[in-house]
Amino acid sequence: MIMDNSIKLNKYLPIAVLYFFFNSIFLPLGLLYTTILTPIFLIWLYRQNHWKSILIFLICTIPIICIHLIQGVNIGFYLRSYVLMITCLVFIFTFSQFLRACHSLRDIFRKLLWINFFLVIIACVAFFIPNAKDLFWTVSHVSEGLENFPRLRLFTYEPMPRWSCVWSASRLSCHFHWA
C-alpha cells in the first residue's frame, strides 16, 4: 500500500496570510492589498451568486449620494471615500461568504497563530539589531512620561492597535457565525 505523505496547503491560507500579515507591506500609506483585490472578490461573489446584496446597497445609497451632491461636497474626496466604503463592503461580504464556504477555519487560525508566534519571536530578536529593528518596531509617544516608547508593528504601517482590530474583527465574525 502506498501512503500519500505530501503536504497539503489549504487553498484559503495564502489569502489569510496576506490579510493578517502583509496587507499593507510595500504599499503607500492607507492602501491595502484587500482593497486592490476588490475586483477579484467581486468576481468570486458573483460566481457564488452573492452579489445581489451589494447591488441592493448601491441602489439604496443613490438618494444619499444625491442629497450630498445637492448639499455641495468635494466630488473628488466624496468619490474616493465612496469607493473605499464599497471596497470595505465587498470585503465584508467576501469574508462572510468565506465563513460559510470554508470548513477548515480552525486549521487556518491555528496556522496563522503559529506564523504570528514565529514572527513575534523574530521581531523580538530584531529589536536588538539596529538595522533590523525598524522593520518590526516603531518608536512613538504613547502618553505623558512614555516618550520614545518602542511598539511592535510587524509589517503594518501602524503599531499593534490595528493588528488587534484585525484579529478581533475576525474572531467576532467567527463567534457570531457559529453562535
Contact map, one row per residue, 1 for C-alpha under 8 A:
11100000000000000000000000000000000000000000000000000000000000000000000000000000000000000000000000000000000000000000000000000000000000000000000000000000000000000000000000000000000
11110000000000000000000000000000000000000000000000000000000000000000000000000000000000000000000000000000000000000000000000000000000000000000000000000000000000000000000000000000000
11111000000000000000000000000000000000000000000000000000000000000000000000000000000000000000000000000000000000000000000000000000000000000000000000000000000000000000000000000000000
01111100000000000000000000000000000000000000000000000000000000000000000000000000000000000000000000000000000000000000000000000000000000000000000000000000000000000000000000000000000
00111110000000000000000000000000000000000000000000000000000000000000000000000000000000000000000000000000000000000000000000000000000000000000000000000000000000000000000000000000000
00011111000000000000000000000000000000000000000000000000000000000000000000000000000000000000000000000000000000000000000000000000000000000000000000000000000000000000000000000000000
00001111100000000000000000000000000000000000000000000000000000000000000000000000000000000000000000000000000000000000000000000000000000000000000000000000000000000000000000000000000
00000111110000000000000000000000000000000000000000000000000000000000000000000000000000000000000000000000000000000000000000000000000000000000000000000000000000000000000000000000000
00000011111010000000000000000000000000000000000000000000000000000000000000000000000000000000000000000000000000000000000000000000000000000000000000000000000000000000000000000000000
00000001111110000000000000000000000000000000000000000000000000000000000000000000000000000000000000000000000100000000000000000000000000000000000000000000000000000000000000000000000
00000000111111000000000000000000000000000000000000000000000000000000000000000000000000000000000000000000000000000000000000000000000000000000000000000000000000000000000000000000000
00000000011111110000000000000000000000000000000000000000000000000000000000000000000000000000000000000000000100000000000000000000000000000000000000000000000000000000000000000000000
00000000111111111000000000000000000000000000000000000000000000000000000000000000000000000000000000000000000100000000000000000000000000000000000000000000000000000000000000000000000
00000000001111111100000000000000000000000000000000000000000000000000000000000000000000000000000000000000000000000000000000000000000000000000000000000000000000000000000000000000000
00000000000111111110000000000000000000000000000000000000000000000000000000000000000000000000000000000000000000000000000000000000000000000000000000000000000000000000000000000000000
00000000000111111111000000000000000000000000000000000000000000000000000000000000000000000000000000000000000100010000000000000000000000000000000000000000000000000000000000000000000
00000000000011111111110000000000000000000000000000000000000000000000000000000000000000000000000000000000000000010000000000000000000000000000000000000000000000000000000000000000000
00000000000001111111111000000000100000000000000000000000000000000000000000000000000000000000000000000000000000000000000000000000000000000000000000000000000000000000000000000000000
00000000000000111111111000000000110000000000000000000000000000000000000000000000000000000000000000000000000000000000000000000000000000000000000000000000000000000000000000000000000
00000000000000011111111000000000000000000000000000000000000000000000000000000000000000000000000000000000000000010000000000000000000000000000000000000000000000000010011000000000000
00000000000000001111111000000000000000000000000000000000000000000000000000000000000000000000000000000000000000000000000000000000000000000000000000000000011100000000000000000000000
00000000000000001111111110000000000000000000000000000000000000000000000000000000000000000000000000000000000000000000000000000000000000000000000000000000001100000000000000000000000
00000000000000000111111110000001110000000000000000000000000000000000000000000000000000000000000000000000000000000000000000000000000000000000000000000000000100000000000000000000000
00000000000000000000011111111111100000000000000000000000000000000000000000000000000000000000000000000000000000000000000000000000000000000000000000000000001110000000000000000000000
00000000000000000000011111100000000000000000000000000000000000000000000000000000000000000000000000000000000000000000000000000000000000000000000000000000001110000000000000000000000
00000000000000000000000111110000000000000000000000000000000000000000000000000000000000000000000000000000000000000000000000000000000000000000000000000000000000000000000000000000000
00000000000000000000000111111011000000000000000000000000000000000000000000000000000000000000000000000000000000000000000000000000000000000000000000000000000000000000000000000000000
00000000000000000000000101111110000000000000000000000000000000000000000000000000000000000000000000000000000000000000000000000000000000000000000000000000000000000000000000000000000
00000000000000000000000100111110000000000000000000000000000000000000000000000000000000000000000000000000000000000000000000000000000000000000000000000000000010000000000000000000000
00000000000000000000000100011111000000000000000000000000000000000000000000000000000000000000000000000000000000000000000000000000000000000000000000000000000000000000000000000000000
00000000000000000000000100111111101100000000000000000000000000000000000000000000000000000000000000000000000000000000000000000000000000000000000000000000000000000000000000000000000
00000000000000000000001100100111111100000000000000000000000000000000000000000000000000000000000000000000000000000000000000000000000000000000000000000000000000000000000000000000000
00000000000000000110001100000011111110000000000000000000000000000000000000000000000000000000000000000000000000000000000000000000000000000000000000000000000000000000000000000000000
00000000000000000010001000000001111111000000000000000000000000000000000000000000000000000010000000000000000000000000000000000000000000000000000000000000000000000000000000000000000
00000000000000000000000000000011111111000000000000000000000000000000000000000000000100110010000000000000000000000000000000000000000000000000000000000000000000000000000000000000000
00000000000000000000000000000011111111100000000000000000000000000000000000000000000000000000000000000000000000000000000000000000000000000000000000000000000000000000000000000000000
00000000000000000000000000000000111111111000000000000000000000000000000000000000000000000000000000000000000000000000000000000000000000000000000000000000000000000000000000000000000
00000000000000000000000000000000011111111100000000000000000000000000000000000000000000100110000000000000000000000000000000000000000000000000000000000000000000000000000000000000000
00000000000000000000000000000000000111111110000000000000000000000000000000000000000000000000000000000000000000000000000000000000000000000000000000000000000000000000000000000000000
00000000000000000000000000000000000011111111000000000000000000000000000000000000000000000000000000000000000000000000000000000000000000000000000000000000000000000000000000000000000
00000000000000000000000000000000000011111111100000000000000000000000000000000000000000000110010000000000000000000000000000000000000000000000000000000000000000000000000000000000000
00000000000000000000000000000000000001111111110000100000000000000000000000000000000000000100010000000000000000000000000000000000000000000000000000000000000000000000000000000000000
00000000000000000000000000000000000000111111111000000000000000000000000000000000000000000000000000000000000000000000000000000000000000000000000000000000000000000000000000000000000
00000000000000000000000000000000000000011111111100000000000000000000000000000000000000000000010000000000000000000000000000000000000000000000000000000000000000000000000000000000000
00000000000000000000000000000000000000001111111111100000000000000000000000000000000000000000110010000000000000000000000000000000000000000000000000000000000000000000000000000000000
00000000000000000000000000000000000000000111111111100000000000000000000000000000000000000000000000000000000000000000000000000000000000000000000000000000000000000000000000000000000
00000000000000000000000000000000000000000011111111000000000000000000000000000000000000000000000000000000000000000000000000000000000000000000000000000000000000000000000000000000000
00000000000000000000000000000000000000000001111111100000000000000000000000000000000000000000000000000000000000000000000000000000000000000000000000000000000000000000000000000000000
00000000000000000000000000000000000000000000111111110000000000000000000000000000000000000000000000000000000000000000000000000000000000000000000000000000000000000000000000000000000
00000000000000000000000000000000000000000000111111111000000000000000000000000000000000000000000010000000000000000000000000000000000000000000000000000000000000000000000000000000000
00000000000000000000000000000000000000000100110111111110000000000000000000000000000000000000000000000000000000000000000000000000000000000000000000000000000000000000000000000000000
00000000000000000000000000000000000000000000000011111111000000000000000000000000000000000000000000000000000000000000000000000000000000000000000000000000000000000000000000000000000
00000000000000000000000000000000000000000000000001111111100000000000000000000000000000000000000000000000000000000000000000000000000000000000000000000000000000000000000000000000000
00000000000000000000000000000000000000000000000000111111110000000000000000000000000000001100000000000000000000000000000000000000000000000000000000000000000000000000000000000000000
00000000000000000000000000000000000000000000000000111111111000000000000000000000000000000000000000000000000000000000000000000000000000000000000000000000000000000000000000000000000
00000000000000000000000000000000000000000000000000011111111100000000000000000000000000000000000000000000000000000000000000000000000000000000000000000000000000000000000000000000000
00000000000000000000000000000000000000000000000000001111111110000000000000000000000000000000000000000000000000000000000000000000000000000000000000000000000000000000000000000000000
00000000000000000000000000000000000000000000000000000111111111000000000000000000000000000000000000000000000000000000000000000000000000000000000000000000000000000000000000000000000
00000000000000000000000000000000000000000000000000000011111111000000000000000000000000000000000000000000000000000000000000000000000000000000000000000000000000000000000000000000000
00000000000000000000000000000000000000000000000000000001111111110000000000000000000000000000000000000000000000000000000000000000000000000000000000000000000000000000000000000000000
00000000000000000000000000000000000000000000000000000000111111111000000000000000000000000000000000000000000000000000000000000000000000000000000000000000000000000000000000000000000
00000000000000000000000000000000000000000000000000000000011111111100000000000000000000000000000000000000000000000000000000000000000000000000000000000000000000000000000000000000000
00000000000000000000000000000000000000000000000000000000000111111110000000000000000000000000000000000000000000000000000000000000000000000000000000000000000000000000000000000000000
00000000000000000000000000000000000000000000000000000000000111111111000000000000000000000000000000000000000000000000000000000000000000000000000000000000000000000000000000000000000
00000000000000000000000000000000000000000000000000000000000011111111100000000000000000000000000000000000000000000000000000000000000000000000000000000000000000000000000000000000000
00000000000000000000000000000000000000000000000000000000000001111111110000000000000000000000000000000000000000000000000000000000000000000000000000000000000000000000000000000000000
00000000000000000000000000000000000000000000000000000000000000111111111000000000000000000000000000000000000000000000000000000000000000000000000000000000000000000000000000000000000
00000000000000000000000000000000000000000000000000000000000000011111111110000000000000000000000000000000000000000000000000000000000000000000000000000000000000000000000000000000000
00000000000000000000000000000000000000000000000000000000000000001111111110100000000000000000000000000000000000000000000000000000000000000000000000000000000000000000000000000000000
00000000000000000000000000000000000000000000000000000000000000000111111100000000000000000000000000000000000000000000000000000000000000000000000000000000000000000000000000000000000
00000000000000000000000000000000000000000000000000000000000000000011111110000000000000000000000000000000000000000000000000000000000000000000000000000000000000000000000000000000000
00000000000000000000000000000000000000000000000000000000000000000001111111000000000000000000000000000000000000000000000000000000000000000000000000000000000000000000000000000000000
00000000000000000000000000000000000000000000000000000000000000000001101111100100000000000000000000000000000000000000000000000000000000000000000000000000000000000000000000000000000
00000000000000000000000000000000000000000000000000000000000000000000000111111100000000000000000000000000000000000000000000000000000000000000000000000000000000000000000000000000000
00000000000000000000000000000000000000000000000000000000000000000000100011111110000000000000000000000000000000000000000000000000000000000000000000000000000000000000000000000000000
00000000000000000000000000000000000000000000000000000000000000000000000001111111000000000000000000000000000000000000000000000000000000000000000000000000000000000000000000000000000
00000000000000000000000000000000000000000000000000000000000000000000000001111111100000000000000000000000000000000000000000000000000000000000000000000000000000000000000000000000000
00000000000000000000000000000000000000000000000000000000000000000000000011111111110000000000000000000000000000000000000000000000000000000000000000000000000000000000000000000000000
00000000000000000000000000000000000000000000000000000000000000000000000000111111111000000000000000000000000000000000000000000000000000000000000000000000000000000000000000000000000
00000000000000000000000000000000000000000000000000000000000000000000000000011111111100000000000000000000000000000000000000000000000000000000000000000000000000000000000000000000000
00000000000000000000000000000000000000000000000000000000000000000000000000001111111110000000000000000000000000000000000000000000000000000000000000000000000000000000000000000000000
00000000000000000000000000000000000000000000000000000000000000000000000000000111111111000000000000000000000000000000000000000000000000000000000000000000000000000000000000000000000
00000000000000000000000000000000000000000000000000000000000000000000000000000011111111100000000000000000000000000000000000000000000000000000000000000000000000000000000000000000000
00000000000000000000000000000000001000000000000000000000000000000000000000000001111111110000000000000000000000000000000000000000000000000000000000000000000000000000000000000000000
00000000000000000000000000000000000000000000000000000000000000000000000000000000111111111000000000000000000000000000000000000000000000000000000000000000000000000000000000000000000
00000000000000000000000000000000000000000000000000000000000000000000000000000000011111111100000000000000000000000000000000000000000000000000000000000000000000000000000000000000000
00000000000000000000000000000000001001000000000000000000000000000000000000000000001111111110000000000000000000000000000000000000000000000000000000000000000000000000000000000000000
00000000000000000000000000000000001000000000000000000000000000000000000000000000000111111111000000000000000000000000000000000000000000000000000000000000000000000000000000000000000
00000000000000000000000000000000000000000000000000000100000000000000000000000000000011111111100000000000000000000000000000000000000000000000000000000000000000000000000000000000000
00000000000000000000000000000000000001001100000000000100000000000000000000000000000001111111110000000000000000000000000000000000000000000000000000000000000000000000000000000000000
00000000000000000000000000000000011001001000000000000000000000000000000000000000000000111111111000000000000000000000000000000000000000000000000000000000000000000000000000000000000
00000000000000000000000000000000000000000000000000000000000000000000000000000000000000011111111100000000000000000000000000000000000000000000000000000000000000000000000000000000000
00000000000000000000000000000000000000000000100000000000000000000000000000000000000000001111111110000000000000000000000000000000000000000000000000000000000000000000000000000000000
00000000000000000000000000000000000000001101100000000000000000000000000000000000000000000111111111000000000000000000000000000000000000000000000000000000000000000000000000000000000
00000000000000000000000000000000000000000000000000000000000000000000000000000000000000000011111111100000000000000000000000000000000000000000000000000000000000000000000000000000000
00000000000000000000000000000000000000000000000000000000000000000000000000000000000000000001111111110000000000000000000000000000000000000000000000000000000000000000000000001000000
00000000000000000000000000000000000000000000100001000000000000000000000000000000000000000000111111111000000000000000000000000000000000000000000000000000000000000000000000000000000
00000000000000000000000000000000000000000000000000000000000000000000000000000000000000000000011111111100000000000000000000000000000000000000000000000000000000000000000000000000000
00000000000000000000000000000000000000000000000000000000000000000000000000000000000000000000001111111110100000000000000000000000000000000000000000000000000000000000000000000100100
00000000000000000000000000000000000000000000000000000000000000000000000000000000000000000000000111111110000000000000000000000000000000000000000000000000000000000000000000000000000
00000000000000000000000000000000000000000000000000000000000000000000000000000000000000000000000011111110000000000000000000000000000000000000000000000000000000000000000000000000000
00000000000000000000000000000000000000000000000000000000000000000000000000000000000000000000000001111111100000000000000000000000000000000000000000000000000000000000000000000000000
00000000000000000000000000000000000000000000000000000000000000000000000000000000000000000000000000111111100000000000000000000000000000000000000000000000000000000000000000000000000
00000000000000000000000000000000000000000000000000000000000000000000000000000000000000000000000000000111111100000000000000000000000000000000000000000000000000000000000000000000000
00000000000000000000000000000000000000000000000000000000000000000000000000000000000000000000000000100111111110000000000000000000000000000000000000000000000000000000000000000000000
00000000000000000000000000000000000000000000000000000000000000000000000000000000000000000000000000000001111111000000000000000000000000000000000000000000000000000000000000000000000
00000000000000000000000000000000000000000000000000000000000000000000000000000000000000000000000000000001111111100000000000000000000000000000000000000000000000000000000000000000000
00000000010110010000000000000000000000000000000000000000000000000000000000000000000000000000000000000001111111110000000000000000000000000000000000000000000000000000000000000000000
00000000000000000000000000000000000000000000000000000000000000000000000000000000000000000000000000000000111111111000000000000000000000000000000000000000000000000000000000000000000
00000000000000000000000000000000000000000000000000000000000000000000000000000000000000000000000000000000011111111100000000000000000000000000000000000000000000000000000000000000000
00000000000000000000000000000000000000000000000000000000000000000000000000000000000000000000000000000000001111111110000000000000000000000000000000000000000000000000000000000000000
00000000000000011001000000000000000000000000000000000000000000000000000000000000000000000000000000000000000111111111000000000000000000000000000000000000000000000000000000000000000
00000000000000000000000000000000000000000000000000000000000000000000000000000000000000000000000000000000000011111111100000000000000000000000000000000000000000000000000000000000000
00000000000000000000000000000000000000000000000000000000000000000000000000000000000000000000000000000000000001111111110000000000000000000000000000000000000000000000000000000000000
00000000000000000000000000000000000000000000000000000000000000000000000000000000000000000000000000000000000000111111111000000000000000000000000000000000000000000000000000000000000
00000000000000000000000000000000000000000000000000000000000000000000000000000000000000000000000000000000000000011111111100000000000000000000000000000000000000000000000000000000000
00000000000000000000000000000000000000000000000000000000000000000000000000000000000000000000000000000000000000001111111110000000000000000000000000000000000000000000000000000000000
00000000000000000000000000000000000000000000000000000000000000000000000000000000000000000000000000000000000000000111111111000000000000000000000000000000000000000000000000000000000
00000000000000000000000000000000000000000000000000000000000000000000000000000000000000000000000000000000000000000011111111100000000000000000000000000000010000000000000000000000000
00000000000000000000000000000000000000000000000000000000000000000000000000000000000000000000000000000000000000000001111111110000000000000000000000000000010000000000000000000000000
00000000000000000000000000000000000000000000000000000000000000000000000000000000000000000000000000000000000000000000111111111000000000000000000000000000000000000000000000000000000
00000000000000000000000000000000000000000000000000000000000000000000000000000000000000000000000000000000000000000000011111111100000000000000000000000000000000000000000000000000000
00000000000000000000000000000000000000000000000000000000000000000000000000000000000000000000000000000000000000000000001111111110000010011000000000000001010000000000000000000000000
00000000000000000000000000000000000000000000000000000000000000000000000000000000000000000000000000000000000000000000000111111111000000000000000000000000000000000000000000000000000
00000000000000000000000000000000000000000000000000000000000000000000000000000000000000000000000000000000000000000000000011111111100000000000000000000000000000000000000000000000000
00000000000000000000000000000000000000000000000000000000000000000000000000000000000000000000000000000000000000000000000001111111110110010000000000000000000000000000000000000000000
00000000000000000000000000000000000000000000000000000000000000000000000000000000000000000000000000000000000000000000000000111111110110011000000000000000000000000000000000000000000
00000000000000000000000000000000000000000000000000000000000000000000000000000000000000000000000000000000000000000000000000011111110010000000000000000000000000000000000000000000000
00000000000000000000000000000000000000000000000000000000000000000000000000000000000000000000000000000000000000000000000000001111111110000000000000000000000000000000000000000000000
00000000000000000000000000000000000000000000000000000000000000000000000000000000000000000000000000000000000000000000000000000111111111000000000000000000000000000000000000000000000
00000000000000000000000000000000000000000000000000000000000000000000000000000000000000000000000000000000000000000000000000000000111111000000000000000000000000000000000000000000000
00000000000000000000000000000000000000000000000000000000000000000000000000000000000000000000000000000000000000000000000000000110111111110000000000000000000000000000000000000000000
00000000000000000000000000000000000000000000000000000000000000000000000000000000000000000000000000000000000000000000000000100111111111111000000000000000000000000000000000000000000
00000000000000000000000000000000000000000000000000000000000000000000000000000000000000000000000000000000000000000000000000000000011111111100000000000000000000000000000000000000000
00000000000000000000000000000000000000000000000000000000000000000000000000000000000000000000000000000000000000000000000000000000000111111000000000000000011000000000000000000000000
00000000000000000000000000000000000000000000000000000000000000000000000000000000000000000000000000000000000000000000000000100110000111111100000000000001111000000000000000000000000
00000000000000000000000000000000000000000000000000000000000000000000000000000000000000000000000000000000000000000000000000100010000011111110000000000111110000100000000000000000000
00000000000000000000000000000000000000000000000000000000000000000000000000000000000000000000000000000000000000000000000000000000000001011111000000000111100000100000000000000000000
00000000000000000000000000000000000000000000000000000000000000000000000000000000000000000000000000000000000000000000000000000000000000001111100000011110000000000000000000000000000
00000000000000000000000000000000000000000000000000000000000000000000000000000000000000000000000000000000000000000000000000000000000000000111110000111110000000000000000000000000000
00000000000000000000000000000000000000000000000000000000000000000000000000000000000000000000000000000000000000000000000000000000000000000011111101111000000000000000000000000000000
00000000000000000000000000000000000000000000000000000000000000000000000000000000000000000000000000000000000000000000000000000000000000000001111101111000000000000000000000000000000
00000000000000000000000000000000000000000000000000000000000000000000000000000000000000000000000000000000000000000000000000000000000000000000111111100000000000000000000000000000000
00000000000000000000000000000000000000000000000000000000000000000000000000000000000000000000000000000000000000000000000000000000000000000000111111100000000000000000000000000000000
00000000000000000000000000000000000000000000000000000000000000000000000000000000000000000000000000000000000000000000000000000000000000000000001111100000000000000000000000000000000
00000000000000000000000000000000000000000000000000000000000000000000000000000000000000000000000000000000000000000000000000000000000000000000111111111000000000000000000000000000000
00000000000000000000000000000000000000000000000000000000000000000000000000000000000000000000000000000000000000000000000000000000000000000001111111111000000000000000000000000000000
00000000000000000000000000000000000000000000000000000000000000000000000000000000000000000000000000000000000000000000000000000000000000000011110001111100000000000000000000000000000
00000000000000000000000000000000000000000000000000000000000000000000000000000000000000000000000000000000000000000000000000000000000000000011110001111110000000000000000000000000000
00000000000000000000000000000000000000000000000000000000000000000000000000000000000000000000000000000000000000000000000000000000000000001111000000011111000000000000000000000000000
00000000000000000000000000000000000000000000000000000000000000000000000000000000000000000000000000000000000000000000000000000000000000001111000000001111100000110000000000000000000
00000000000000000000000000000000000000000000000000000000000000000000000000000000000000000000000000000000000000000000000000100000000000011100000000000111110000110000000000000000000
00000000000000000000000000000000000000000000000000000000000000000000000000000000000000000000000000000000000000000000000000000000000000011100000000000011111111110010000000000000000
00000000000000000000100000000000000000000000000000000000000000000000000000000000000000000000000000000000000000000000001100100000000000111000000000000001111100100000000000000000000
00000000000000000000110110000000000000000000000000000000000000000000000000000000000000000000000000000000000000000000000000000000000000110000000000000000111110000000000000000000000
00000000000000000000111110000000000000000000000000000000000000000000000000000000000000000000000000000000000000000000000000000000000000000000000000000000111111100010000000000000000
00000000000000000000000110001000000000000000000000000000000000000000000000000000000000000000000000000000000000000000000000000000000000000000000000000000101111100000000000000000000
00000000000000000000000000000000000000000000000000000000000000000000000000000000000000000000000000000000000000000000000000000000000000000000000000000000100111111100000000000000000
00000000000000000000000000000000000000000000000000000000000000000000000000000000000000000000000000000000000000000000000000000000000000001100000000000011110111111110000000000000000
00000000000000000000000000000000000000000000000000000000000000000000000000000000000000000000000000000000000000000000000000000000000000000000000000000011100001111111000000000000000
00000000000000000000000000000000000000000000000000000000000000000000000000000000000000000000000000000000000000000000000000000000000000000000000000000000000001111111100000000000000
00000000000000000000000000000000000000000000000000000000000000000000000000000000000000000000000000000000000000000000000000000000000000000000000000000000000001111111110000000000000
00000000000000000001000000000000000000000000000000000000000000000000000000000000000000000000000000000000000000000000000000000000000000000000000000000000100100111111111000000000000
00000000000000000000000000000000000000000000000000000000000000000000000000000000000000000000000000000000000000000000000000000000000000000000000000000000000000011111111100000000000
00000000000000000000000000000000000000000000000000000000000000000000000000000000000000000000000000000000000000000000000000000000000000000000000000000000000000001111111110000000000
00000000000000000001000000000000000000000000000000000000000000000000000000000000000000000000000000000000000000000000000000000000000000000000000000000000000000000111111111000000000
00000000000000000001000000000000000000000000000000000000000000000000000000000000000000000000000000000000000000000000000000000000000000000000000000000000000000000011111111100000000
00000000000000000000000000000000000000000000000000000000000000000000000000000000000000000000000000000000000000000000000000000000000000000000000000000000000000000001111111110000000
00000000000000000000000000000000000000000000000000000000000000000000000000000000000000000000000000000000000000000000000000000000000000000000000000000000000000000000111111111000000
00000000000000000000000000000000000000000000000000000000000000000000000000000000000000000000000000000000000000000000000000000000000000000000000000000000000000000000011111111100000
00000000000000000000000000000000000000000000000000000000000000000000000000000000000000000000000000000000000000000000000000000000000000000000000000000000000000000000001111111110000
00000000000000000000000000000000000000000000000000000000000000000000000000000000000000000000000000000000000000000000000000000000000000000000000000000000000000000000000111111111000
00000000000000000000000000000000000000000000000000000000000000000000000000000000000000000000000100000000000000000000000000000000000000000000000000000000000000000000000011111111100
00000000000000000000000000000000000000000000000000000000000000000000000000000000000000000000000000100000000000000000000000000000000000000000000000000000000000000000000001111111110
00000000000000000000000000000000000000000000000000000000000000000000000000000000000000000000000000000000000000000000000000000000000000000000000000000000000000000000000000111111111
00000000000000000000000000000000000000000000000000000000000000000000000000000000000000000000000000000000000000000000000000000000000000000000000000000000000000000000000000011111111
00000000000000000000000000000000000000000000000000000000000000000000000000000000000000000000000000100000000000000000000000000000000000000000000000000000000000000000000000001111111
00000000000000000000000000000000000000000000000000000000000000000000000000000000000000000000000000000000000000000000000000000000000000000000000000000000000000000000000000000111111
00000000000000000000000000000000000000000000000000000000000000000000000000000000000000000000000000000000000000000000000000000000000000000000000000000000000000000000000000000011111
